[in-house]
Amino acid sequence: MTPGIVFIPSSSTLVQGINRGGALLFRESSAVPATAPSRSLLVELYKRWFQISSLIRFSVSGNIGVVCFYIIERMLYAQLCQIDGLPDILEEYKDSVSYFFGYLLQIFTQHLLNATLVYGLDTIDTREKYLKTLIGQFSVYGFSLFGSTILNLALLRYGIDRNTSFFTTMILFAIVNYFLIQWVVQRATAAAYEKDMAARKKGYTLLPNNNNKNARNKRTVLQRVSRGGATESRSWFGRIFRRQRREYNSGEEVDRDEVNESCVAFVRQYR
């Protein structure tokens, strides 16, 4: 038998792996773990968090990022102060140098915070989306880096103390970053979605299973279509669905969308 995996979309999901000899490789346990209530509570709280305004979520993420940035910047400044024999330009502008490199290092932390607290982890759940949003936010924060460094230096030259100039600069550029980053994330997510949909339309077509005369059965068959328009053999896929129907045809209606998504994910592993 061709190696494969059968996804059974039901209230208690059963996952089966079939090797070449047809043996059962693994079965998902139906036992409820002891940590299920607490895990469900955390998931519910996380969902409710995204019901809050995105501006508030961005402010929280930004404030946590500012704390991280402040710690990184202070550590860099302390290291520079301990180094003897620095060039005159570095000795004179230690504040700006530590600010610049601290800001640069903190972009990675802020990118993760934004995805977790503001835009959702689905904006970085693939390598393509992660890199696009990271590069986009590097561009935004890179612009803010130079602008905020110049503003911070100007405030220091006017005699404003370090802490006041630091937080004034961060607040002003946080407003700018909010609109720019939102635009970057939406654009990167839309581009990834369009690419995925184009790949699905090119490589797969979902057709109703007309061979089954049972009106209750609303499952669909996924067919792989070649470039010439001919349909490749789907006997292996038919066997999978026939096996599923024989073992789990309890009369309940199967969610077509869930079946389709499982089939697409399965076929992608072997194409």
Buried (B, 14 or more C-beta within 10 A) or exposed (E): EEEBBBBBBEEEEBEBEBEEEEEEEEEEEEEEEEEEEEEEEEEEEEEEBEEEEEEEBBBBBBEBBBEBBBEBBEEBBEEBEEEEEEEEEEBEBBBBBBBBBBBBBBBEBBBBBBBBBBBBEEBBEEEBBBEBBBEBBBEBBEBBBEBBBEBBBEBBEEEBEEEEBBEBBBEBBBEBBBEBBBEBBEEBBEEBEEEEEEEBEEBBEBEEBEEBEEEEBBBBBBBBBEEEEEEEEBEEBEBBBEBBBEEBEEEEEBBBEBBBEBBBEBBEEEE
